[in-house]
Amino acid sequence: MTPRAFAELVRLPAALTVPGDSLAGAAAAGPLRGRWFAMPVASVALYWAGMALNDWADRDLDAVERPERPIPSGRVTSRQALGVAAGLTAAGVGLAALAGGRPAAATAVALAGAVWAYDTVLKDTAAGPVAMAAARGLDVLLGASASGRTRAGLVPAGLLAAHTAGVTLLSRGEVHGTRALTAGIAGGVTVATAAAAAGHGRAALPVALAATYAAGVGSAQLAAVSSPDAGTVRRATGAGIRGMIPLQAALVARRSPLAALGLLAAGPIAKAASKVVSPT
């Protein structure tokens, strides 16, 4: 497997949207200290595992709809993809357990279970967006679990879960397009999430970051309402994935403005990298 094939298999640019989950959870639980910094690495490992597993589960469908993907193009075998998924899952759970003990291990196992359930069973069902949202919410709670205060991360977990549900719902139209109503629902979720994130911070920086999130994601989703074709939906989905970064930053800013601003630096990198390797 070449580095390029691996990057495409795990949607490498999209991984930049993951560390902010555990950072938001850790910030909600208290000062950023101790071993919280290990959780973003565990989160990325589990995210990459999910992406590899997704391609393994979709290998027959991709052979028809996306033959350029690593498995149908012959650059990665299905056995390799499944091995990558299993290995990264074990690495993510193991690292979380070492860094955060039993609470973190339990959260990581739940997160891994949600990821595998979504990719192998739930993705094409009505429960698909809910399962994906649960995985993102659990990723936030993984950050809070590093300090043993998992419940403290419930608010940011809920907001990022809501955002993820909207993006996942819309992403189902990436190949064949969607309905204007579906795009409108995703846009409504974005507006509500931004309002809650701004209110959660009650300070200038969180409000500004929440507004940045709403403008970037909402405008792309509004375009999908007007033209719900596959190309517009793919662009809106990409904007939704990248938009997690300013949303995460808004949630972090209440506790650590410097960390929030540092998190924003991942946004331009993710956007540039997505021109080389697709995040969807």
N, C-alpha and C positions, 0 to 999 in steps of 0.2 A: 504494500500500500504506500503510495507516494504521499509526501506532505500535503500536496494540493488536494489529493483525493480525501485525505483525512479532514482537512479544513472544510471541504464541502460536505462531508458526511456529518460533521458535528455543528455545522452552521457557525463557523468560527466568529464572525463579527457579532452575532447575536449574543455571544457569551459576555460581551461587555455590558449587557443590560442586567446581568445576574448579580454581581457583587453588591450592588446597591440594595438588593433585597435584604440580605443578612445585615448590612450596615444599618438599614432603617430599623430592623428588629433590635439590633444591639443598642442603637441610640434611644429607642423607646424604653429599654430596660434599665438604662442608667448611663453613667459616664463610659466612654469608649476606653476600656482598659482590659487587662487580663489577656485571655486567649481569643477574644472575639475575632482577631484578624485572621485566624485559621478558617473561620466559617465561610468567608467568600470563596476560598479555594475548594472547600467541600461542596459548596453550591455549584460552582462551575463544573466540577467533576460529575455531579448528578445531572446537571443540565446537558452536558455533552453526552452522557449515557442515554438520556431521553431522545436526543436527536439521532443518535446512531440506531437506537431501537426503533424509532419512527421509520427510518429508511428500510430497516429489515422487515418491519411489518407491512410496509407499503411497496415492497419490491415488485410485486406483480402488477399493481396499479400504475406504478411509476414507469414500468416497461411500456405502457401504452400512452400515459399522459405526460410523463417527464423522462423520456429516454436518456436525457443528458445527465441525470443523477448518477452518483458513483456506482451503485449496484447494477442497474440495467445497462450502463455503459461498459461494464466489465472491469472497471478500475478497482472495485472492491467486491469481494465475494460476500455472499450472504452470511457465511460462517464467520468471516472476519468482522463484519458489522455486529453480529450478535456477540462475538467475543469482546469487542470494544465496549459494547453496552454493559455486559456483565462485569468486566474488569473495572470500568469507571464507576459503576454502582458500588462495588465493594470498596473502592478507594475512597469515594465520597462518604460512605457510612463509617468506614474505619477512621478517617481523619476527624470527622465530627465527634466520634466517641472519644478519641484521644484528647481532643481539645476541650470538650465540654462535658465529658462524663456521661452518666446514665441519662439525664434529661435530653442532652443533645443527641445521643444515640437513638433514643426513642423517637425523637422528632425526625431524624434523618431516615430511619426505617419507614416511618409513615410517609415521608416525602418520596422515597424510592418506590414504595408500594403504589402511591398515586400516579407516579410517572409510568410505571410498568402497566398499571391497569388502564390508563388512558391510551397508551400506544397499542396495546394488544387486544383490548376488548371494547373500550368505551368511546373511542375517537369518533366513530361514525354514527353514534347513537345520540339521542336527545341529551344524554348526560355528559356528552363530550366537553362542552364549554365549562360545565360545573367541575368536572374532574381536573381540567387544566387550571382553572381558577384555584382549586384546592391545592394543587401542587405549588403554585406561586405563593399562595398564602402560607403554606407550610415552610417554604423557603425563607420567608420573612421571620417566622417563628423560630427557625433554626438559629438565626442571629441572636434572638432574645434568649434562647436556651443556653448560650455560652455562659451567661451569668446566673443561670438557674432560675430566671424570672420569665419563663416562656409566656405566661399570660399577659405580661406587660406589652407584648408585641401584637396584641389582637387588633388594635385600631389600624396600624399601618398594614397589617396582613389583610384585613378586610378590604382596604382601599385598593391595594395592588391586586387582590383577587378579583374585585369588581372590574377593574381595568382589563385584566387578562380575559375575563369572560366575554367582554365586549369585543376585544380584538379577535379572540378565537371564533366567536360567532360569525364575524365578518369574514374571517380568513377562509371559511368554507366555500366562498365564491371565487377563490383565486384562479381556478381553472375554467369554470363555466359562467362566472358572473354571479350576481346575487340580486335580491330585490331591494328596491329603494327603502322599503320599510325596515329591512334588516340593517342596512347602513344607518338609518335614522335611529334605531335602537342603540346601536354601538355609539353613535354620537351623543345620545342622551346620557348614556353611562359615563362618557368622558366628561361631560359638563358637570354631572353630579359628583363625580370623583374629584374633579378639580376644586369644586366648591368646598367639599369636605376637607380636602388637604389644606386649603387656604385657611379654613376656620380652625383646623387642628393646630396650626402654627400660631395664629393670631399675632403675627409680626410681619414687617415689611418684606423680608427675604422669602419666607415661605409663600406669601401671597404672590410675589413676583414669579417665583418658580412654578407655582401652580398655574398661573396665567400663561407662562411659557409652554407648559405641558398642554394646556387646553387649546392654545392657538395652533401648535404644531400638529397635534393628533386630530383635533376637531376639524380643522380646515381640510385635511385629507379625507376624513370621513364625510364631510359635507359634499366634497366632490363626488364621492361614491353614491351619495343620495341622488345627485343630479345625473350621474352616468354610472350606473351599477354594473359596468362591464368588467371582465376579468382583469384587464390591465389596470384600471383604476382601483379595483379592489386590492390587487397586489401592492400597489403603491400605498394605499391606505393601511394595509397590514404592516408593511415595512415601517411606516410612520408610527404606527401603534407600538411596534416592538421598540423602536428607538425612543419613543416618548416615555417609556418606563423610567428613563434616566432622570429627566427633570422632575417627574413625579416622586421618585425615590429621594431626590435631592430636597424637594419641598418637605418631605417627612423627616429628613435628617437635620434640616436647618434649624429646627427649634432647639435641638440639643447642641449641635456643633456646626455653626455657619461655615467654618473653614473646610470641614469635611464635605459639606454639601457642595461648596464651590469646586473642591477637588474632584468630586464625583461627576460634575458637569463636564469635565475635560474628556470623559469617555464618549460623550455625545458626538463631537465632530470626528473622532477616530472611528466610531462605529459607522457613521454615515459614509466616510471615505472608504472604509474597508468593505462596506456592502456593495460598492461598485465593482469590487474584484471577486468577492465570494458572496453569493446570495444569502441573506439571513432567513429566508423563508423556504 
